[in-house]
Amino acid sequence: MSSVSRPHKWRRRLLIAVPTFLVVLILLIGGLFTWAYVGATVSTVGSTEFTNPLAIPPLADSQVRPDGTRVFELDMRVGRKEFRPGQQTDTWGFNGDYLGPTLRAKRGEKVEVLVRNGLPEASTVHWHGMHLPASQDGGPHQMVAAGASWTPRWTIDQPAASLWYHPHPHGVTEQHVRRGLAGMFLLDDDVSESLPLPKNYGVDDLPVIVQDVKFRGGQLDSSHGIFRDVGFLGDQTMVNGTLSPYREVGDELIRLRLLNASTARTYTFGFADDRAFSLIATDGGFTERPIALNRLRMSPGERAEIVVRMRAGERTVLRGYPVEAGLDFWNQRFSGGDDTFDILQLRAAEKLRPATELPPTLATPETPDGSDSVKERRFELNLSGINGTPMKMDRIDMTVTRGTAETWVVRNDDGMPHNFHVHDVQFRVLTVDGAAPPPELTGPKDTVFVPPNGTVTLAMRFTGPADPNSPYMYHCHLLWHEDQGMMGQFVVVEPGQSAGQPPPSEPAQHRKHH
């Protein structure tokens, strides 16, 4: 009898134990998810004390040769910076310990930049938003080996704009930018110089380079949090390398040149008191007229120039609000969409220099309207690769003809947010999800946010110069996505010409460019 009952006894125990184990496992998984979900949101609203004066990147020194060429020098360096009192943090920077100087040139000028790499590894310097030859673009094919130098030369041939520069080594761009390699490149032209706008750099015209950061002890923590498929997300922000920054201003109108230099985070900028501001320029230059807003969404790599009116003696805070982009609950939380930040405090003097109203018109964008596009191309964004194909350095994905315009339809069929950046050109956003774009997307752009299931239609013109062997890039500018292969290459050729072959992908540490 006992020999028969023993198996039944074990079966009964198993029947009890297995469901119990499954219940415990489900509870553990549920608890882990709840812990991760609740802990994923970040906010510095109300807790930022604004104790540090905002650093203003200096204007880069330059020399003008007899032939009119303006020459800059940029040294990529290893450094240490005291972001927080008494703590030294290892950093990289251009001409200093963190970030770099602001380069400035005017339309029509010839420029040359001597780039020296003092880092322990190879890197590049890409001129984001600049129209220039592909061989001078600073993409992943223009690697500068440790200890080597590179001297790109080109002529400024585009409207006034707030551009920027940063590394672009394939596979490690996020790491290099996070360590501090970034800076602004401002372009002027006759239009910008004639408009009655705030233009005293560092006084009423302020660069605002926004980055999110996290520290582990005294060092920058670049680790990705659990479920953070967008890449690195920090738990606080800094501006121009300054934590908890404030800026004293003495003018009624203040121009902020916003640059989202974060590697993955999208911000919705606004002011804590909900005051309106005027958008006067996007990535590639002025909008047709000032656009009144109280919120402005910016994904990584995007720039915007806004003008805010101050009253004597007041203070206001530039804030990052939750991102409203139709994300599902998972991506809203784990892509940072619920996070909020107090970013920069503006403190107005007791007496302000008066300013006139903004001009009713600014400039006519030079981007095409799509009416003369000779070709339409489609791009599907997915973390596995654009159009399902990961980046390959020796493959040309597209060939475009110099002087022609094209329409590109970009759709995000992934479950996570992406954006889309095209080298060399500025484009016009024709539609967003089949409708006319919102006012803030009507200016010239080179980077655009594309939420899950979103579609944008873009018109752009390729004015060369033609070079069948030197490609430009298009990619997601969430830099970890780019590093994972969300990037492709195109070349510009003369009519009837075929694409050539990119330079061989030698190990970066063995390549030197002089």
TITI-750551 format. One record per residue (C-alpha): x, y, z; residue in one letter. Coordinates in Angstrom, 1 decimal. Layout:
BEGIN
xx|yy|zz|residu
X|Y|Z|a
...
//
This chain:
BEGIN
xx|yy|zz|residu
0.0|0.0|0.0|m
2.8|2.4|0.9|s
4.6|1.7|-2.4|s
1.4|2.8|-4.3|v
0.8|5.9|-2.2|s
4.3|7.2|-2.4|r
4.2|8.2|-6.1|p
0.7|9.8|-5.5|h
2.2|11.7|-2.6|k
5.0|13.1|-4.8|w
2.5|13.9|-7.6|r
0.4|15.8|-5.1|r
3.5|17.7|-3.9|r
4.4|18.5|-7.4|l
0.9|19.7|-8.2|l
1.2|22.1|-5.3|i
4.8|23.1|-5.7|a
4.7|23.9|-9.5|v
1.8|26.4|-9.3|p
3.3|27.9|-6.2|t
6.7|28.3|-7.9|f
4.9|29.9|-10.9|l
3.0|32.3|-8.7|v
6.2|33.3|-6.9|v
8.0|33.7|-10.2|l
5.2|35.9|-11.6|i
5.3|38.0|-8.4|l
9.1|38.4|-8.7|l
8.9|39.4|-12.3|i
6.0|41.8|-11.5|g
7.9|43.2|-8.6|g
11.0|43.7|-10.8|l
8.9|45.4|-13.5|f
7.2|47.6|-10.9|t
10.5|48.6|-9.4|w
12.0|49.4|-12.8|a
9.0|51.3|-14.0|y
8.5|53.4|-10.8|v
12.2|54.1|-10.6|g
12.7|55.0|-14.2|a
11.2|58.5|-14.0|t
13.5|61.4|-13.1|v
12.7|64.9|-12.0|s
14.8|67.9|-10.9|t
11.9|70.3|-10.9|v
11.8|72.3|-7.7|g
15.0|70.8|-6.3|s
17.6|72.6|-8.5|t
19.2|75.4|-6.6|e
20.9|77.3|-9.5|f
24.1|78.0|-7.6|t
26.6|78.1|-10.5|n
27.1|80.9|-13.0|p
26.5|79.7|-16.5|l
29.8|79.2|-18.4|a
29.8|80.7|-21.9|i
32.1|78.9|-24.4|p
34.6|81.4|-25.7|p
34.7|82.4|-29.3|l
37.5|80.5|-31.0|a
40.5|82.4|-32.0|d
41.2|82.5|-35.7|s
43.7|83.9|-38.2|q
42.8|85.3|-41.6|v
45.4|84.6|-44.3|r
46.1|87.0|-47.2|p
43.8|85.0|-49.5|d
40.9|85.6|-47.0|g
40.9|82.0|-45.5|t
39.9|82.0|-41.9|r
41.9|79.4|-40.0|v
40.9|77.8|-36.7|f
42.7|75.2|-34.5|e
41.0|72.5|-32.5|l
42.9|70.2|-30.2|d
41.1|67.1|-28.9|m
42.4|66.6|-25.4|r
42.1|64.5|-22.3|v
41.3|66.7|-19.3|g
39.8|66.9|-15.8|r
37.0|69.2|-14.7|k
35.5|70.0|-11.4|e
31.8|69.9|-12.1|f
31.0|69.5|-8.4|r
33.1|71.1|-5.6|p
36.0|69.0|-4.6|g
35.5|66.3|-7.2|q
37.7|66.0|-10.3|q
36.1|64.2|-13.2|t
38.0|62.7|-16.2|d
36.8|64.4|-19.4|t
37.6|65.0|-23.0|w
37.4|68.4|-24.7|g
38.4|70.7|-27.6|f
41.0|73.2|-26.6|n
40.1|72.6|-22.9|g
38.9|70.1|-20.5|d
35.2|69.9|-21.6|y
33.3|70.9|-24.7|l
34.9|73.3|-27.1|g
35.0|77.0|-28.2|p
32.4|78.5|-30.5|t
33.6|78.8|-34.0|l
32.2|81.6|-36.1|r
32.3|82.5|-39.8|a
30.4|84.4|-42.4|k
28.8|83.2|-45.6|r
31.2|83.4|-48.5|g
34.3|83.0|-46.3|e
36.8|80.2|-46.9|k
37.6|78.3|-43.7|v
40.2|75.9|-42.6|e
40.4|74.0|-39.3|v
43.5|72.3|-38.1|l
42.3|69.4|-36.0|v
44.9|67.7|-33.8|r
44.0|64.5|-32.0|n
45.6|64.3|-28.5|g
43.3|61.5|-27.4|l
44.5|58.0|-26.7|p
42.3|56.7|-29.6|e
41.2|57.7|-33.0|a
38.2|60.0|-33.5|s
36.7|62.4|-36.0|t
35.2|65.9|-36.0|v
31.9|66.2|-38.0|h
30.5|69.6|-38.9|w
26.8|69.0|-38.1|h
24.5|70.9|-40.4|g
27.3|72.2|-42.6|m
27.1|72.2|-46.4|h
30.6|71.1|-47.5|l
32.4|68.5|-49.6|p
31.9|64.9|-48.3|a
35.7|64.5|-47.9|s
35.7|67.4|-45.5|q
32.6|66.3|-43.6|d
34.3|64.6|-40.7|g
32.2|61.4|-40.9|g
33.4|57.9|-40.1|p
35.6|57.8|-43.2|h
37.7|60.8|-42.0|q
39.2|59.2|-38.9|m
42.0|61.0|-37.2|v
44.4|58.6|-35.5|a
45.7|59.3|-32.0|a
48.6|61.7|-32.4|g
47.7|62.7|-36.0|a
46.1|65.8|-37.5|s
43.5|66.6|-40.2|w
42.9|69.9|-42.0|t
39.6|70.2|-43.7|p
38.9|73.2|-45.9|r
35.7|74.5|-47.5|w
33.8|77.7|-48.3|t
30.8|78.7|-46.2|i
27.9|78.6|-48.7|d
24.7|78.6|-46.7|q
22.5|81.0|-44.6|p
23.2|82.1|-41.1|a
22.5|79.3|-38.6|a
23.5|77.7|-35.3|s
25.4|74.6|-36.2|l
27.7|72.4|-34.1|w
30.6|70.0|-34.3|y
31.1|66.6|-32.6|h
32.9|63.2|-33.2|p
31.5|60.7|-35.6|h
33.6|57.5|-35.3|p
31.5|54.5|-36.3|h
30.5|52.4|-33.3|g
31.7|54.7|-30.5|v
30.1|58.1|-31.3|t
28.0|58.0|-28.1|e
31.0|57.4|-25.9|q
33.1|60.2|-27.5|h
30.3|62.8|-27.3|v
29.4|61.8|-23.7|r
33.0|62.4|-22.6|r
32.7|66.1|-23.7|g
33.6|66.4|-27.3|l
31.1|69.0|-28.7|a
30.9|72.7|-29.6|g
28.9|75.2|-31.6|m
29.7|76.6|-35.0|f
27.8|79.8|-35.7|l
27.3|81.2|-39.2|l
26.5|84.8|-40.1|d
25.3|86.4|-43.3|d
24.1|89.8|-44.5|d
20.6|89.0|-43.5|v
21.5|88.0|-39.9|s
23.7|91.1|-39.6|e
20.9|93.5|-40.7|s
18.0|92.1|-38.6|l
17.3|93.9|-35.3|p
17.8|90.8|-33.1|l
19.8|90.2|-30.0|p
23.3|89.5|-31.3|k
25.9|90.4|-28.6|n
27.4|87.0|-28.0|y
27.5|86.0|-24.3|g
25.4|89.0|-23.3|v
21.9|89.0|-24.9|d
22.8|86.1|-27.4|d
23.5|83.0|-25.4|l
24.7|79.5|-26.5|p
22.7|76.9|-24.5|v
24.2|73.4|-25.0|i
22.0|71.0|-23.0|v
23.2|67.6|-21.9|q
21.9|65.1|-19.5|d
24.5|63.5|-17.2|v
24.9|61.0|-14.4|k
27.8|60.7|-11.9|f
29.2|57.6|-10.3|r
31.3|59.0|-7.5|g
33.4|61.7|-9.1|g
33.2|60.2|-12.6|q
30.7|60.4|-15.5|l
28.5|57.3|-15.5|d
27.8|56.3|-19.1|s
26.0|53.0|-18.3|s
22.6|52.4|-19.8|h
19.7|51.8|-17.4|g
17.5|48.7|-17.5|i
15.1|48.7|-20.5|f
16.7|51.9|-21.8|r
16.7|51.0|-25.5|d
17.1|54.6|-26.6|v
20.6|54.7|-25.1|g
22.1|56.7|-22.2|f
19.7|58.7|-20.1|l
21.1|60.9|-17.3|g
19.4|61.9|-14.0|d
20.3|65.6|-14.2|q
21.1|68.2|-16.8|t
23.8|70.7|-17.4|m
24.2|73.7|-19.8|v
27.6|74.5|-21.4|n
29.2|72.1|-18.9|g
27.6|73.8|-15.9|t
25.5|72.0|-13.4|l
22.6|73.9|-11.7|s
23.3|77.0|-13.9|p
22.0|80.6|-13.7|y
22.7|83.6|-15.9|r
22.3|87.2|-15.0|e
20.9|89.2|-18.0|v
20.7|92.9|-18.5|g
18.5|93.1|-21.6|d
14.7|92.9|-22.2|e
15.1|90.5|-25.1|l
17.4|87.4|-24.7|i
18.2|85.1|-27.5|r
18.9|81.5|-26.6|l
20.6|79.3|-29.1|r
19.4|75.9|-27.9|l
21.4|72.8|-28.8|l
20.2|69.4|-27.7|n
23.7|67.8|-27.3|a
22.3|64.9|-25.3|s
23.0|61.5|-26.9|t
19.5|60.0|-26.5|a
17.2|62.3|-24.6|r
14.4|64.3|-26.2|t
13.3|67.5|-24.4|y
10.1|69.6|-24.5|t
11.5|73.0|-23.7|f
9.3|75.7|-22.1|g
9.5|78.1|-19.1|f
8.3|77.3|-15.6|a
5.9|80.2|-15.6|d
4.5|79.2|-19.1|d
5.6|82.5|-20.7|r
5.6|82.6|-24.4|a
8.7|82.9|-26.5|f
9.5|83.4|-30.1|s
11.1|80.8|-32.3|l
13.2|82.6|-34.9|i
15.4|79.9|-36.3|a
15.6|76.1|-36.6|t
18.6|73.8|-37.5|d
19.6|75.5|-40.7|g
18.6|79.1|-40.2|g
15.8|81.6|-39.8|f
12.2|80.9|-40.0|t
10.1|83.1|-42.3|e
8.7|85.0|-39.3|r
8.9|84.7|-35.5|p
6.7|81.9|-34.3|i
5.0|82.3|-30.8|a
5.3|79.2|-28.7|l
5.3|78.1|-25.1|n
6.6|74.5|-25.8|r
9.3|73.3|-28.2|l
10.2|69.6|-28.6|r
13.9|68.9|-29.6|m
15.5|65.5|-30.1|s
19.2|64.9|-30.1|p
21.2|67.0|-32.5|g
18.4|69.5|-33.2|e
19.0|73.3|-32.7|r
16.6|76.2|-32.3|a
17.0|79.9|-31.6|e
14.3|81.4|-29.4|i
13.9|84.9|-28.0|v
12.3|85.5|-24.6|v
11.3|88.8|-23.1|r
12.4|89.6|-19.6|m
11.1|92.1|-17.0|r
13.3|94.0|-14.6|a
14.2|92.1|-11.4|g
12.4|88.9|-12.3|e
13.6|85.3|-12.6|r
12.4|82.5|-14.8|t
13.5|79.0|-15.4|v
14.0|77.1|-18.7|l
12.4|73.7|-18.0|r
12.2|70.4|-19.7|g
8.6|69.1|-19.7|y
7.3|65.6|-20.4|p
7.4|64.6|-24.0|v
4.0|64.3|-25.7|e
4.6|62.3|-28.8|a
2.0|59.5|-28.6|g
4.4|57.0|-27.1|l
3.0|53.9|-25.4|d
3.3|53.7|-21.7|f
6.5|51.6|-21.9|w
8.4|53.9|-24.2|n
7.0|57.0|-22.5|q
8.6|55.9|-19.3|r
11.7|54.1|-20.4|f
12.6|56.6|-23.1|s
12.6|59.4|-20.6|g
9.3|60.9|-21.8|g
7.9|61.3|-18.3|d
11.1|63.0|-17.0|d
11.2|66.7|-16.1|t
14.1|69.0|-15.5|f
14.8|72.5|-14.3|d
17.6|73.4|-16.8|i
18.6|77.1|-16.6|l
17.6|80.1|-14.5|q
17.6|83.6|-16.1|l
18.0|86.4|-13.6|r
17.0|89.9|-14.9|a
18.8|92.9|-13.6|a
16.9|95.6|-11.8|e
17.3|97.9|-14.8|k
17.3|96.4|-18.3|l
18.5|97.8|-21.7|r
15.3|98.3|-23.7|p
14.6|96.4|-26.9|a
12.3|96.9|-29.8|t
9.8|94.3|-31.0|e
11.0|91.5|-33.1|l
10.8|92.2|-36.9|p
7.6|90.7|-38.5|p
9.6|88.9|-41.2|t
13.0|87.3|-40.9|l
14.2|85.4|-44.0|a
12.9|83.2|-46.9|t
14.2|79.7|-46.4|p
16.2|78.3|-49.3|e
15.0|74.8|-48.9|t
13.0|73.3|-51.8|p
9.2|72.9|-51.6|d
9.1|69.5|-53.3|g
7.6|70.7|-56.6|s
10.8|69.9|-58.5|d
11.8|66.7|-56.9|s
13.1|64.2|-59.4|v
12.8|61.1|-57.2|k
11.0|59.9|-54.1|e
12.8|57.6|-51.7|r
11.5|55.7|-48.7|r
13.2|55.0|-45.4|f
12.0|52.6|-42.7|e
13.6|53.3|-39.3|l
14.3|50.3|-37.1|n
17.0|49.6|-34.5|l
18.1|46.6|-36.7|s
19.0|49.0|-39.5|g
17.5|51.6|-41.9|i
15.4|49.7|-44.5|n
16.4|46.6|-42.6|g
20.1|47.0|-43.5|t
22.7|47.8|-40.9|p
25.5|50.2|-41.7|m
28.4|48.9|-43.7|k
31.4|51.2|-44.3|m
32.2|49.8|-47.7|d
28.7|49.9|-49.1|r
27.1|52.9|-50.9|i
23.4|52.8|-50.2|d
22.2|55.6|-52.6|m
23.4|57.7|-55.4|t
22.0|61.2|-56.0|v
22.7|63.6|-58.9|t
24.2|66.9|-58.2|r
21.8|69.8|-58.6|g
18.6|67.8|-58.2|t
16.0|67.8|-55.5|a
14.5|64.7|-54.0|e
11.6|63.9|-51.6|t
12.4|61.4|-48.8|w
9.6|59.7|-46.9|v
10.8|58.6|-43.5|v
8.7|56.2|-41.4|r
9.4|54.9|-37.9|n
8.0|51.3|-38.0|d
9.9|50.5|-34.7|d
8.3|50.5|-31.3|g
10.7|53.1|-29.9|m
11.4|56.8|-30.8|p
14.0|57.7|-33.4|h
15.0|60.7|-35.3|n
16.6|61.3|-38.7|f
19.6|63.4|-39.7|h
21.0|63.9|-43.2|v
24.5|65.2|-43.7|h
25.3|68.1|-46.0|d
21.8|69.4|-46.7|v
19.0|71.3|-45.1|q
15.5|70.0|-45.8|f
12.0|71.3|-45.7|r
9.4|69.2|-43.8|v
6.5|68.9|-46.2|l
4.2|66.7|-44.1|t
4.0|65.0|-40.7|v
1.7|62.0|-40.8|d
0.2|63.2|-44.0|g
-0.7|66.7|-42.7|a
1.0|70.1|-42.9|a
3.8|70.3|-40.4|p
3.3|72.3|-37.2|p
4.7|75.9|-37.3|p
7.9|74.9|-35.4|e
8.9|72.5|-38.2|l
8.5|75.0|-41.1|t
12.1|76.3|-40.9|g
15.1|74.7|-42.5|p
16.0|71.4|-40.8|k
18.7|68.7|-40.9|d
17.4|66.6|-38.0|t
13.8|65.7|-37.3|v
12.1|63.6|-34.6|f
10.1|60.6|-35.8|v
8.0|58.9|-33.1|p
6.8|55.3|-33.3|p
4.4|54.8|-36.3|n
5.2|58.4|-37.4|g
6.0|59.5|-40.9|t
7.7|62.7|-42.1|v
8.1|63.8|-45.8|t
11.2|65.8|-46.5|l
12.3|67.8|-49.5|a
16.0|68.5|-50.1|m
18.4|69.6|-52.8|r
21.9|68.2|-53.5|f
24.1|71.0|-54.8|t
27.4|69.1|-54.5|g
30.2|69.1|-55.0|p
30.1|65.7|-56.7|a
32.4|63.0|-55.4|d
31.5|59.4|-56.3|p
34.0|57.9|-53.8|n
33.3|60.0|-50.6|s
29.9|59.3|-49.0|p
27.7|61.4|-46.8|y
25.7|59.8|-44.0|m
22.0|59.6|-43.0|y
21.2|58.1|-39.7|h
19.3|58.2|-36.4|c
20.9|60.8|-34.2|h
20.1|58.9|-31.0|l
23.8|58.1|-30.9|l
23.6|54.6|-29.4|w
21.2|53.7|-32.3|h
23.7|55.1|-34.8|e
26.5|53.1|-33.2|d
24.4|49.9|-33.5|q
24.1|50.5|-37.3|g
21.1|52.8|-37.8|m
23.0|54.6|-40.6|m
23.4|54.6|-44.3|g
25.6|56.3|-46.9|q
25.0|58.2|-50.1|f
27.2|59.9|-52.7|v
26.6|62.9|-54.9|v
27.6|62.4|-58.6|v
27.5|64.3|-61.8|e
24.6|63.5|-64.3|p
25.3|60.1|-65.8|g
28.0|59.3|-63.3|q
28.0|56.1|-61.2|s
28.9|55.7|-57.5|a
32.5|54.7|-56.8|g
34.0|52.9|-53.8|q
34.5|54.4|-50.4|p
38.0|54.5|-49.0|p
39.1|51.2|-47.4|p
38.1|50.8|-43.8|s
41.6|50.5|-42.3|e
41.9|50.2|-38.6|p
41.4|53.7|-37.3|a
44.6|53.7|-35.2|q
46.7|53.2|-38.3|h
45.2|56.0|-40.3|r
46.6|59.5|-40.4|k
45.2|62.5|-42.2|h
47.3|65.6|-42.7|h
//
